[in-house]
């Protein structure tokens, strides 16, 4: 089996080195998953632009999407990273576990988002229309629906990258679900 390494700053292009420097400023490190994108001359910059694009689904709502999709895709790396970010966003450990299961009983609007996200991710977009109607009934908009789907795509990219490369997780492991 070919092993995919996590490239060092010296192993990547000058353009990717500049992105590494910005990531280090922001995170205090270059997360392994981002570094792995730098095996491509273009993928890291493309992904950073995709992830950083403006969206109507931000903050806690974005973390709901990240956690649900990462759980559906069984991505240990993204579950670890977004469990940490979820805590930084104000979710409790119990709330993060519930979100990963596709629910958020503590907040009706986030619950509708979690349920829809899980439905979309599990069905690869062929979601039960009742979940879409419940999403709108909870106060979400058409713009939010489109941005949720884009956020699902964003997270799917990194879930698949980790699942394929199995690079080391450099965040504290997320607890396993029963």
FENURMO-V939438 format. One record per pair of residues at least 24 apart in sequence whose ideal C-beta (glycine too) atoms are under 8 Angstrom apart, sorted by the first residue. I is the first residue (numbers start at 1). J is the second residue. Records with the same first field share a line. If there is no record, write none. Layout:
I: J + J
//
This chain:
4: 36 + 39 + 164 + 165 + 166 + 167
5: 167
6: 32 + 35 + 36 + 167 + 168
7: 35 + 36 + 38 + 39
8: 35
12: 38 + 39
13: 38 + 41
15: 41 + 45
16: 41 + 44 + 45
19: 44 + 45 + 48
29: 170
31: 81 + 170 + 171
32: 77 + 167 + 168 + 169 + 170
33: 77 + 78 + 81 + 158 + 161 + 162 + 167
36: 161 + 165 + 167
37: 161
47: 157 + 158
50: 154 + 157
51: 154
53: 150
55: 147 + 150 + 151
56: 141 + 143 + 144 + 147
57: 113 + 144 + 147 + 148 + 151
59: 89
60: 89 + 90 + 91 + 110
61: 110 + 113
62: 151
63: 89 + 91 + 99
64: 99 + 104 + 110 + 113 + 114 + 117
65: 113 + 117 + 148 + 151 + 152 + 155
66: 151 + 155
67: 96 + 99 + 100
68: 99 + 100 + 102 + 114 + 117 + 118 + 121
69: 117 + 121 + 151 + 152 + 155 + 156 + 159
70: 100 + 155 + 159
71: 100 + 101 + 102 + 177
72: 102 + 118 + 121 + 122
73: 121 + 155 + 156 + 159 + 160 + 163
74: 163
75: 158 + 159 + 162 + 163
76: 162 + 169 + 173 + 174
77: 158 + 162 + 167 + 169 + 171
78: 155 + 158 + 159 + 162
79: 174
80: 169 + 171 + 172 + 173 + 174
81: 171
82: 174
83: 171 + 172 + 174 + 175
84: 171 + 172
93: 175
97: 175 + 177
100: 174 + 177
101: 177
108: 138
109: 138 + 139 + 140
111: 138
112: 137 + 138 + 140
113: 138 + 140 + 148
116: 145 + 148
117: 148 + 152
120: 148 + 149 + 152
121: 152 + 156
125: 149
//
